[in-house]
């Protein structure tokens, strides 16, 4: 289900991004470019998280809507049963009086013509009473079912409305984040023009050839091999492979090859699986950066990781960085 929301003037949620100053030269230009690109990467990851939140909320809305329909069907069925059992109870109530005399064992004795007649009448009254009690029980049960179904329908309708309202806010938030990211990308494009040939060569450097990495599990081995097979592929915001990636997209794609579905954004990936101390890192572990997390890579051993750094860069091997925030070990 896709919600379309008219968006008012969006409000950026990220820290203000400075306008590009007079271009510095050489490696200063590359440092400026990378700073802008890092800010854009955070905006991109924020956008991805908002999109995942929206997807989850839309699933909540679909479930709540389904619950409303199911509860309404239950209420309608209970209402029909209630009418039927009410008619049966009314019939038994009418049969309880004959010529103004209540039909019970005493009246059967007084109106009977013989002992056998009394026994026959008593037996018939027991059957009648049994049917009456069953109908009363059925009627009580259907009334309760109808009430429960109505309450469920009301609860599901409230959940649906809450989900719809939250989804609308998330949609507006996504529009704002997308605009902020697009503005940042325009600054990066301008900064790219200031880079020298040496700067651009540094960005294309993959950090060396893929090493022979031995991972501790079959799944981790598949993921490590998949990630290293993408060395040199360009970073693109929102890309999940196979020919371009953002940081979380690379890990999503690599672990997907191993049959493990990671969340889409770096912050959620950093919470996926089992937390691992830095001293116990193994190839295949996810290593996260910054607080809150906005970048993530895959540990490959020897104090290094494979990752998709940022715009203008490529998938490469790098040492673990100083902004290290933690690690996790994905499991199926």
C-alpha positions as CSV (number, residue, x, y, z in Angstrom):
1,X,0.0,0.0,0.0
2,X,1.5,3.4,-1.0
3,X,0.5,6.6,0.7
4,X,0.6,9.8,-1.2
5,X,0.9,12.8,1.0
6,X,1.0,16.5,0.0
7,X,4.1,17.9,1.6
8,X,4.4,21.3,3.0
9,X,7.7,23.2,3.1
10,X,10.1,20.5,4.4
11,X,12.2,21.0,7.4
12,X,15.7,19.5,7.3
13,X,16.5,17.3,10.2
14,X,20.3,17.2,9.6
15,X,22.8,19.7,10.9
16,X,23.1,22.7,8.6
17,X,25.5,22.1,5.8
18,X,28.0,25.0,5.1
19,X,28.0,26.4,1.7
20,X,31.0,25.5,-0.4
21,X,33.7,28.1,0.2
22,X,36.4,29.2,-2.2
23,X,38.0,26.0,-3.4
24,X,41.2,25.0,-1.8
25,X,43.9,23.2,-3.8
26,X,45.4,19.7,-3.8
27,X,44.7,17.4,-0.9
28,X,42.8,20.2,0.9
29,X,40.2,20.0,-1.9
30,X,40.0,16.2,-1.4
31,X,39.5,16.7,2.3
32,X,36.8,19.2,1.7
33,X,35.1,16.9,-0.8
34,X,35.2,14.0,1.6
35,X,33.8,16.1,4.4
36,X,30.8,17.0,2.3
37,X,30.4,13.5,1.1
38,X,30.5,12.1,4.7
39,X,27.7,14.5,5.6
40,X,25.8,13.3,2.5
41,X,26.3,9.7,3.5
42,X,24.7,10.4,6.9
43,X,21.8,12.1,5.2
44,X,21.5,9.1,2.9
45,X,21.5,6.6,5.8
46,X,18.9,8.8,7.7
47,X,16.8,8.7,4.5
48,X,17.1,4.9,4.3
49,X,16.0,4.5,7.9
50,X,13.0,6.7,7.4
51,X,12.0,4.6,4.3
52,X,12.3,1.4,6.3
53,X,10.2,2.9,9.1
54,X,7.6,3.9,6.6
55,X,7.6,0.4,5.1
56,X,7.1,-1.1,8.6
57,X,4.3,1.3,9.4
58,X,2.6,0.5,6.1
59,X,2.7,-3.1,7.0
60,X,1.2,-2.2,10.4
61,X,-1.6,-0.3,8.5
62,X,-2.2,-3.3,6.2
63,X,-2.5,-5.7,9.2
64,X,-4.8,-3.3,11.1
65,X,-7.0,-2.9,8.1
66,X,-7.2,-6.7,7.6
67,X,-8.0,-7.0,11.3
68,X,-10.8,-4.5,10.9
69,X,-12.4,-6.4,8.0
70,X,-12.0,-9.7,9.9
71,X,-13.6,-8.3,13.0
72,X,-16.5,-6.8,11.0
73,X,-17.1,-10.3,9.4
74,X,-17.1,-11.9,12.8
75,X,-19.5,-9.3,14.2
76,X,-21.8,-9.8,11.2
77,X,-21.8,-13.6,11.7
78,X,-22.3,-13.3,15.4
79,X,-25.2,-10.9,14.8
80,X,-26.9,-13.5,12.5
81,X,-26.4,-16.2,15.0
82,X,-27.8,-14.0,17.7
83,X,-31.0,-13.5,15.7
84,X,-31.4,-17.2,15.2
85,X,-30.8,-18.2,18.8
86,X,-33.0,-15.3,20.0
87,X,-35.8,-16.8,17.9
88,X,-35.3,-20.2,19.5
89,X,-35.3,-18.7,23.0
90,X,-38.5,-16.8,22.2
91,X,-40.1,-20.1,20.9
92,X,-39.2,-21.9,24.1
93,X,-40.4,-19.0,26.2
94,X,-43.7,-19.1,24.4
95,X,-43.9,-22.9,24.9
96,X,-43.4,-22.5,28.7
97,X,-47.0,-21.5,29.2
98,X,-50.0,-23.4,28.1
99,X,-53.5,-22.1,28.9
100,X,-51.9,-19.9,31.6
101,X,-50.3,-22.9,33.4
102,X,-46.5,-23.0,33.6
103,X,-45.1,-26.2,32.0
104,X,-43.1,-27.8,34.8
105,X,-43.3,-31.2,36.6
106,X,-45.9,-29.9,39.1
107,X,-48.2,-28.9,36.3
108,X,-47.6,-32.2,34.6
109,X,-48.6,-34.0,37.7
110,X,-51.7,-31.9,38.2
111,X,-52.9,-32.2,34.6
112,X,-51.8,-35.8,34.0
113,X,-54.5,-38.6,33.8
114,X,-52.2,-41.4,35.0
115,X,-48.8,-42.2,36.4
116,X,-47.5,-43.1,32.9
117,X,-49.0,-39.9,31.5
118,X,-47.1,-37.9,34.2
119,X,-43.8,-39.8,33.3
120,X,-44.3,-39.1,29.6
121,X,-45.0,-35.4,30.2
122,X,-42.0,-35.1,32.5
123,X,-39.7,-36.6,30.0
124,X,-40.9,-34.3,27.3
125,X,-40.5,-31.3,29.6
126,X,-36.9,-32.3,30.3
127,X,-36.1,-32.4,26.6
128,X,-37.8,-29.0,26.2
129,X,-35.8,-27.6,29.1
130,X,-32.6,-29.0,27.7
131,X,-33.2,-27.4,24.4
132,X,-34.2,-24.1,26.0
133,X,-31.0,-24.1,28.1
134,X,-28.8,-24.9,25.0
135,X,-30.5,-22.0,23.1
136,X,-29.9,-19.7,26.0
137,X,-26.3,-20.7,26.2
138,X,-25.9,-20.2,22.4
139,X,-27.6,-16.8,22.6
140,X,-25.4,-15.7,25.4
141,X,-22.3,-16.9,23.6
142,X,-23.2,-15.1,20.3
143,X,-23.9,-11.9,22.2
144,X,-20.5,-12.1,23.8
145,X,-18.9,-12.9,20.4
146,X,-20.7,-9.9,18.8
147,X,-19.4,-7.6,21.6
148,X,-15.9,-9.0,21.4
149,X,-15.9,-8.6,17.6
150,X,-17.1,-5.0,17.8
151,X,-14.4,-4.2,20.4
152,X,-11.7,-5.8,18.1
153,X,-13.0,-3.8,15.2
154,X,-12.8,-0.6,17.1
155,X,-9.3,-1.4,18.4
156,X,-8.1,-2.3,14.9
157,X,-9.6,0.8,13.4
158,X,-7.7,2.9,16.0
159,X,-4.5,1.1,15.2
160,X,-5.1,1.6,11.5
161,X,-5.7,5.3,12.0
162,X,-2.5,5.6,14.1
163,X,-0.5,3.8,11.5
164,X,-2.0,6.0,8.8
165,X,-1.1,9.2,10.7
166,X,2.5,8.0,11.4
167,X,3.0,6.9,7.8
168,X,1.9,10.3,6.6
169,X,4.4,12.0,8.9
170,X,7.2,9.7,7.8
171,X,6.4,10.4,4.2
172,X,6.7,14.1,4.8
173,X,10.0,13.5,6.7
174,X,11.3,11.4,3.8
175,X,10.5,14.2,1.3
176,X,12.4,16.7,3.5
177,X,15.4,14.3,3.9
178,X,15.5,13.7,0.2
179,X,15.5,17.4,-0.6
180,X,18.4,18.0,2.0
181,X,20.3,15.1,0.4
182,X,19.8,16.4,-3.1
183,X,21.1,19.9,-2.0
184,X,24.1,18.3,-0.5
185,X,24.8,16.3,-3.6
186,X,24.8,19.5,-5.6
187,X,27.5,20.9,-3.4
188,X,29.5,17.7,-3.8
189,X,29.3,17.9,-7.6
190,X,30.6,21.5,-7.3
191,X,33.4,20.3,-5.1
192,X,34.3,17.4,-7.5
193,X,35.4,20.0,-10.0
194,X,38.1,21.2,-7.7
195,X,39.8,17.8,-7.4
196,X,43.1,17.2,-9.1
197,X,43.9,14.1,-11.1
198,X,45.9,12.8,-8.1
199,X,42.9,13.4,-5.8
200,X,40.7,11.4,-8.1
201,X,43.2,8.6,-8.4
202,X,43.3,8.4,-4.6
203,X,39.6,7.9,-4.5
204,X,39.8,5.1,-7.1
205,X,42.4,3.3,-5.1
206,X,41.0,0.0,-3.9
207,X,43.5,-0.5,-1.1
208,X,45.1,-3.5,-2.8
209,X,44.0,-6.8,-4.2
210,X,41.5,-9.0,-2.4
211,X,43.4,-11.0,0.3
212,X,42.8,-14.7,1.0
213,X,40.5,-14.4,3.9
214,X,39.4,-17.4,6.0
215,X,36.1,-16.7,7.8
216,X,34.9,-18.8,10.7
217,X,31.6,-19.9,9.2
218,X,30.3,-20.8,5.8
219,X,27.9,-17.8,5.7
220,X,30.6,-15.4,6.7
221,X,32.9,-16.8,4.1
222,X,30.3,-16.3,1.4
223,X,29.7,-12.7,2.5
224,X,33.4,-11.8,2.7
225,X,34.1,-13.3,-0.7
226,X,31.1,-11.5,-2.2
227,X,32.1,-8.1,-0.7
228,X,35.7,-8.5,-1.8
229,X,34.6,-9.4,-5.3
230,X,33.1,-5.9,-5.6
231,X,36.4,-4.0,-5.1
232,X,36.6,-1.0,-7.4
233,X,32.8,-0.7,-7.8
234,X,31.6,2.9,-7.4
235,X,29.8,4.3,-4.4
236,X,26.3,5.5,-5.3
237,X,23.7,6.8,-2.8
238,X,20.9,4.3,-2.3
239,X,22.6,1.6,-4.4
240,X,22.5,-2.1,-3.4
241,X,24.6,-3.7,-6.2
242,X,25.7,-5.5,-8.0
243,X,27.6,-2.8,-9.8
244,X,27.4,0.1,-7.4
245,X,26.8,0.4,-3.7
246,X,26.4,2.7,-0.7
247,X,27.9,1.4,2.6
248,X,24.9,-0.5,3.9
249,X,23.9,-1.6,0.4
250,X,27.3,-3.5,0.0
251,X,26.7,-5.5,3.2
252,X,23.1,-6.1,2.4
253,X,24.1,-7.5,-1.0
254,X,27.1,-9.5,0.3
255,X,25.2,-11.2,3.1
256,X,22.2,-11.7,0.8
257,X,24.5,-14.1,-1.1
258,X,24.8,-16.1,2.1
259,X,21.1,-16.3,2.6
260,X,21.0,-13.7,5.4
261,X,18.8,-10.7,5.0
262,X,20.3,-7.6,6.8
263,X,18.3,-4.4,7.4
264,X,18.7,-1.7,4.8
265,X,20.4,1.1,6.8
266,X,23.7,1.1,8.7
267,X,22.2,2.0,12.1
268,X,19.9,-1.0,11.9
269,X,22.7,-3.3,10.6
270,X,24.8,-2.3,13.6
271,X,22.1,-3.8,15.8
272,X,21.6,-7.0,13.8
273,X,23.1,-10.2,15.2
274,X,25.4,-10.6,18.2
275,X,27.5,-7.7,19.6
276,X,31.2,-8.4,19.4
277,X,34.0,-6.8,21.4
278,X,36.7,-5.2,19.2
279,X,39.3,-7.6,20.6
280,X,37.2,-10.6,19.3
281,X,36.5,-9.4,15.8
282,X,36.4,-12.2,13.1
283,X,36.1,-11.9,9.3
284,X,32.5,-11.3,8.3
285,X,31.7,-9.1,11.4
286,X,30.0,-5.8,10.7
287,X,32.0,-2.8,12.0
288,X,30.1,0.5,12.6
289,X,31.3,4.1,12.8
290,X,30.1,7.4,14.3
291,X,27.5,8.0,17.0
292,X,24.8,7.7,15.9
293,X,25.9,5.1,13.4
294,X,26.1,6.4,9.9
295,X,28.7,4.2,8.2
296,X,29.4,0.5,8.3
297,X,31.9,-2.0,6.8
298,X,32.8,-5.6,7.0
299,X,35.9,-6.8,8.9
300,X,38.2,-9.0,6.9
301,X,41.0,-9.6,9.5
302,X,44.4,-8.0,10.1
303,X,42.8,-4.8,11.4
304,X,41.1,-4.1,8.0
305,X,37.7,-3.9,6.5
306,X,36.1,-3.8,3.1
307,X,33.5,-1.0,2.7
308,X,31.9,1.5,0.3
309,X,33.3,4.7,1.8
310,X,31.4,7.6,0.2
311,X,30.6,9.5,-3.0
312,X,33.3,9.6,-5.6
313,X,35.0,6.7,-4.0
314,X,34.9,3.0,-4.7
315,X,34.5,-0.2,-2.7
316,X,37.9,-0.7,-1.1
317,X,40.0,-2.2,1.7
318,X,40.8,0.2,4.5
319,X,42.2,0.0,8.1
320,X,39.7,0.2,10.9
321,X,39.0,3.9,11.5
322,X,39.2,6.0,14.6
323,X,35.4,6.7,14.6
324,X,34.8,3.1,15.4
325,X,31.5,2.6,17.3
326,X,31.1,-1.1,17.7
327,X,30.7,-4.4,15.9
328,X,28.1,-7.2,15.4
329,X,28.1,-10.7,14.0
330,X,25.2,-11.5,11.7
331,X,23.5,-14.9,12.1
332,X,20.9,-16.6,10.1
